[in-house]
Amino acid sequence: MSNVEVRAVDVHDETALRAWWEVGQAASAERPFEAWPAWAVSRIAMPFPRSDSAITALAAYDGARAVGSALLAEFLLDNTHLAEITVWVRPEHRRRGIATSLLAQAEHQARRDGRTTVVSSVFAPVGAESPGSLFAGARGYPVGSAEETKLLDVATAARAWPTLEQEADAARGDYSVTVFDAACPDEHVQGFADVLSRFIGEIPSGDLDLQDAQWTPERIRLGERERDQAGRVNVTALALAPDGVVCGFSDVRLNRADPRHGGVGGTLVLPEHRGHRLGLAMKLATHRMVQQRFPECAHIETGNAGVNAPMNAVNERMGYRVVERCLDVQKHLS
């Protein structure tokens, strides 16, 4: 790794940020779909301050060229013992110790900031390893949770949705679904916060060192303002019990600068309200609104643990197909 220098990236310097971004783009090209965010998205998102996390970007330079990059995210509101680190290296520069140096510097900062656990997501083909998964294992990051990454082709999948919508309507009974792409309606914001506060405790998370998050109406409103200012959009559906109480949510996240690709942020139906096809109803509602409001959106990505049979069944019926594995790895810092 001679002549390679790791240094912090000024995310407000577009030249430096573009060099950092190009490394991730090159490293992600081997994935089975266009997973790396467009430059139009990153040039706005990276410098934009967030209330829920602090980020540090690192780049490894071989002379004047960036050959590796890393991102350290430190959570500020919940799970403040955690740091998330992601490392990328241009394929032609792998096995030179570049990723190891980037990871060591990011871990050093996380440890200095009082973080005791590091998590990361690495991707691998179905039934095979990848450079990322092999690197994580070699650096003391065992798999804490494994998911399947799934992709939906909106135009193709939508042909089957009318039949599913009829089925969901018939099973819903006195429950209802409301959907929005801006601010949560005032009458539901407290209920939405209550459901979000239960999310981590209800979803399969394997051995990951995650703690429950605490959501309030004020936190939801702050997040809405930050998303709007940064050009991010959450298309959100809420499931409402017969008494009007929020009992579930599902969302699809997009960016106005490049809405070609959306991603499901989360889906949850509270256990005491399951059995009414609410997960299917909410996903259909969000995907329909995405189709209507963002006709440029060609694909939507989601991920589910293999043990989450009900949600896997919903996604399969919606039209999702498995494209790769997502391995959530973890290391406890000494």
N, C-alpha and C positions, 0 to 999 in steps of 0.2 A: 504494500500500500504506500510505497514511497511517493512523495510529492502530493499526496492527497491530504487536504486540510478541511476539517469540519468547522463550520462557523454558523452563527445565527443568521437568519434571514430577516431583513427589514420588510415586513409585509406591505408597507406603504411605498416601497421602492418597486415600481412595476417591472423594471428590468430584472431585478433580483428575484421577484416573485414569479415572473414568467419562467426563468431558468429552473426554479424549484418545481413549478407546475409541469414543465416538459419532462422532467425525470419521472414523475408519477404517471404521466401519459404513456411514456415509453414502456415502463414496467408493467402497466396494466393492459397493454395491447394483447397479451397472451390469454387474457380472460375471454370467455365465450360470448360476451356481448360488450357493448360500449359502456363500460362501468365508470370510467373516469369523468368527472364533471368537466364541462366545456370551459374554456378560458373565460368566456363572457360571464360565467357563474363564479369561478374562483377569484377573479380579479375584484369582485364586489364582496364575496362572502369572507374571504380571508382577512382583509383589513377591518371588517365590520365588527365593532365591539359587541360582546354578548354578556348578558348578566349571569348565565348559567355555567360558563366555562372560560378558562384562560388558556390561550394556545401559544405555543412556541414552535416556529418552523426552523428546521436545521437543513443545511445543504453541505454536501461533501464535494469539494472542487479538486479536480486534477488539472492543474494549471488554471486556465480561464474557463474551463467547461465544468458545469455541474454534472456529476456522475451518480450521485446518490442524494436522497432527501429523507427527511423524517418529520413527523408531526407529533408533538406532545400536547395533549389536552388534559387539563386539570379541572375537575368539577368543583363548582363553587357553592352550590346550594344543597346538594345531597351527595352521599357517597364521597365525602371529602377525603377519605383515606385512599381513594383510587386515583390513578393516572392512566390514561390511554395513550399508547405509543404505537405508531405505524411507521414502517420503514420501507423505502423503495430504492432499488438500484437499477440502473440501466442494464439490460440483459448482457450486453457485451462486456460489462465491467464487474460482473459477479465473481465471487470466489477470490476476491482480493482483500477481504477484511473490511470493506467499506461499510457494509451493513452492521458489522460488529462495532465499529467505531461510532457510528451514528447512534446505535442502541445504547452503548455505554454512556455517551454524553447525555442522552435523554433520560436514562435511568438516574444518572448523577443529579440532574436537576430535580427530578421527581423526589428523590430521597432527600435532597436539600430542602425541598418545600414541604417535607413532612408526610409525603405519601408513602404508604406501606405496601400497597399492592398495585401491580401494573397489569392491565388487560390489553389485549389486542385481538383483532380479527384477521385471520389469514384465509386465503381461498385456495381450493385445490379441486382438480377434476374429480368426478364421481368415480370411486374405486381406485384412486391413485393419489400419490403425494405430489407436492409442488415445491418449487424453491422456497416459498414462504413457509410452508408447513414443516419442511425439513430444517430450515433455519431456526424456527421457533423451538422445535424439540431439542436442537443442539444447544440452544442458549438457555435452557432451563425453564421453558414455557410449556408445561403440559396442557392438553386440551381440557378445558373446564366444561364446555358445552359445544355440541355439534349440531349444526342446522343444515338444511338443504336450501340453497338459493334457487328461487323459482322466477320465471319470467313469463309474462303474459303479453301476447300480441293483441292489442286492443281491437283492431279491425276484425280479426278472425274470431276472437273469443266472443265479441258482442253479438254474434249471430245466435248464440245459444242463450243469451240472457233473458229474452222474453219468457221462455218456458220456466226458467228459474225464478223470475219475478212473480209469475203466477203461483208457483209452488210456495215461495216465501210468504206471499200475501195470504194464502190459504192457511198456513201454519201459525200465523202471527197472533190470531185471536184478538184480544183487547190491547195488545202491545202496539206501539207505533215507532216510527223512525223519522227523525228530522235531520236534514243535511244542510251544511253551510260551507262557504269558502272564505269567509272573513271572520268577523267577531262572533263568538258564541252568544246566542240569545241570553239576555240578562236573566230570564227566568230559569235557565238551565246551568248557569255558570258554577254555582255551588255544587250541584250534583255532578257536574263534569269533573270538578276538582276532587270530589270524594272518590269517584271511580278511578281517576288517574293515580290517586294515592294508594290504591290497592293493586295497581298493575304489576309491579315487580314481584309482589308476594304471590300472585296468582299464576304467572306464566312459568313454564319450565325453564330453569336457568342452570341446571346441572350443579356443578361444584363452584360456580363463580361466586366471588366474595361480594355480593350485591346486597345493599340494604334498601328498605322501603324509602320511597321519596314522599315528601310532604308537599302537596299541592294546595293552593288557596286561590280564590277568585282573583286576587291581586296578581299572583304569579301568572295566571293564565292571561290576564289583560296585558301584562308587561311583555310576555312572549308574543302576543298578537301584534303589539306595536313594533317590536323588533323585527318580526318577520316581514311586516308590511314595508318597513323602511329598507330592508335588505332585499326586497323583491322575492321573498319566499312565500309560498302559498300552501296552506294545509286545507285540503278538502276533507271535512270531518262529518261523520254521521254519529248521532247519538240514538241509542235505543231507550225508549221510555216505557216504564211499566204502566199498567192500567191506572195507577194513581198519579201518574205524571212524573215519578221519580226516575232520574237517569240510572239505567242499569247496564249500560254498555257503551262502547265507542269503537270506532274504526276510522283510520284516516289514510289519505294518500298525499304525499308531499311532492311538490314541484317547485321549479324556479321560473319566474317570468322571463328571465334572460335566455333560457333554453328549456322550454317545456316538453321537449321530445321524449324525455324519460322521467317517469315518476317512480316513487318508492313508497311502499306501505310502511308507515311508522309504527303502528301497533293496532291490535284488535283485541278486545276483551269483552266478554259477556260475564257478568257476575254469576257465580255458581248457582245462587238461589233463583236465577231467572233463565237458566238454560232449558233447552227442549222446545223452543219456539222458532227455531231457524233464524234467530236474530243476527247471528254472525253472518250468515248468508245475506240476509236483508240489508244489513249495514254495508257490506262490501259491494253489493249491487248498487246501492244508492251512491256511494262515493265514486265508483267506477263510471256510472252513468253521468254524474256531474262532471267528472274529468273529461269524458268523451264530448260533452256538450260545451263546456267552457274552454277546453284546451284541445281543439281538434288536431293540433300538431303532435300531441302525445301519442307515440307509436307503441311504447312498451311500458309496463309497470312491473317493478321488481318487488319481491317479498322474500321472507325467510322464515322457516319454521323448524322447530326441533322435531326429530323423527317420532318422539313419544307423544306429540300433540296430535293425536289421530283425528279429533273432530275438525280442527282447523286445516289439517292437511286434506281432509275430505272436501271441505268447502273450497279450498284453493284449486283442487283438481277439477271440481265441477265448474268453477268459474273460468277455467281454461289455462291455468298456470301449468308450466312444465319445468321439471328439474333441469338446471343447467350446470350447477357446480355445488361443491360443499363449502360452507362457511364454518371455520373452526375458531371458536372463541377460546383463546389461550390466556394463561394467567401465571404470574410469578409473584411470590411474596418477597419483598426486598428485605435484605438483612440489615 
